Amino acid sequence: MKMLVFGHGYSAGFLTPLLTARGWQVTGTTRDDPDRVAAAGAEPLLWPGSEDALRTAIPQADAILVSAAPAGTATPC
């Protein structure tokens, strides 16, 4: 099974090891910290910047999690 995570940050960092332990392959987008995504066990995908790789990953995913933080310091609530 493959999961694509848009915004592989704090929450996805905890979820990824649980998924990979069950055989999932996880790919996570990051704006600027691919080492953090890789340390959690996911394949990092820089976005924006890797649009072609993202176009390939979307149809291959069995599940997609959107966990992207808001831009800047504003919160949605």
Secondary structure, DSSP 8 states (H G I E B T S, - for coil): -EEEEES-SHHHHHHHHHHHHTT-EEEEEESS-HHHHHHTT-EEEETTT-HHHHHHHHHH-SEEEE----STT----
